[in-house]
Amino acid sequence: MNHYQFNKEKLEFIKVRPGFKTVLKRILWVFLGSIGLAVVYYLIFGLFILSPAERNLQREAQLMQNEYERLSREMKNLNAVIEELETRDRGIYGAVLHSKPLDITEDADITHYRRLMENQSFVLAYHADSVISNLEQRMALVTRLLYNSANRVYENLDSIKYMPAAFPLRNPPMEAMGATVGRRIHPFYKIPMEHTGMDFLAGHGTDVLATADGQVIHVSRSARGRGNVIEIKHPYRGYVTVYAHLSDIFVRKGQYVTRGMAIARIGSTGMSFMPHLHYEVRQGDRVRDPVHYFFMDVLPYDYHQIMLTANNTGQSLD
């Protein structure tokens, strides 16, 4: 800031130029003020605002602390297991070998173990330990295989709902199982013909259920051939299910259905010998045997019985 001084002789204000010491003093104060502000800024940023490197170090320190706590817990568990094993070891020595464990040191005498090797009880215990170890290894293998299988199931859990893996009827009895895929005697022509699905015998008006989630791609009503038909496409590996010889139909083309949903009722439309459901499972251009796709609803023994009944029925119903 400029300074002015009143000149009595000239009766006016005269601009006073600062001296060298004043300029130097001002520069010094500005310099010291700048340093002070820099120190304040440094303290603020250093104490309250962390740099990316400091944040990474802080996270690493937290992870190491967590890992240390986890390892401490595991060490505690291992120590407990070792103590339990020592207790059992002493118990086995006392009950089976009528002895006590020998403390192993650098100067230990192993003649004690030589005598034990000649003891029949020790030989029996050694053999039993070998058998148990083998069983433990096999158990670990089975556990690992089950774990891997469970992981695969969970990975494909979303796809399972699209697989036609259930009955198209609600709790059908064994008597309801008819002929399945293969060459069967036609009920009207009385000659062997290729049967592309599985027949389910049930009363007229019985609910027909969708066997998996999917979209209805075809609905037709006819008095010939397979009669009233519904086709459902399932978005998994190209599966399509077909339901034929229906009476009432509850769905329309383009509708999305879920497993267990009633889509129609059993009838005897088309070329049908009696009221029944003709059910097909197709994958692309290939016809699949529906017998192998009921695993969500049956146990192994029931599956075996259904397969025997379906494959040994010589005449189809359509």
Number of C-alpha atoms within 10 A of each C-alpha: 3 7 10 11 10 12 10 8 6 8 8 11 12 12 11 11 11 12 9 9 9 11 12 12 12 12 12 12 12 12 12 12 12 12 12 12 12 12 12 12 12 13 12 11 12 11 9 9 12 12 11 9 9 11 12 12 12 13 12 12 12 12 12 12 12 12 12 12 12 12 12 12 12 12 12 12 12 12 12 12 12 12 12 12 12 13 11 12 14 17 16 17 14 13 11 13 17 11 14 13 15 12 8 9 7 6 6 10 12 10 9 12 13 10 10 14 13 10 13 12 14 18 13 12 15 13 12 12 12 12 12 12 12 12 12 12 12 12 12 12 12 12 12 12 12 12 12 12 12 12 12 11 13 12 11 11 11 11 15 15 18 21 22 26 19 22 25 26 22 14 10 13 12 14 11 18 21 24 26 28 21 17 17 23 20 18 16 12 8 10 12 15 14 13 22 21 27 25 24 26 23 20 16 16 16 21 20 24 21 25 27 27 23 26 19 22 16 15 17 14 18 14 13 12 14 20 21 24 23 26 22 26 23 25 16 17 11 13 22 25 25 20 28 29 30 30 21 17 19 12 16 15 14 14 11 15 21 16 19 17 16 20 21 23 22 27 24 24 23 19 17 23 14 17 21 27 33 28 24 22 26 19 15 11 9 9 16 18 18 24 23 13 18 17 15 10 13 15 10 9 9 13 17 12 12 22 18 12 18 22 18 13 14 16 19 27 24 23
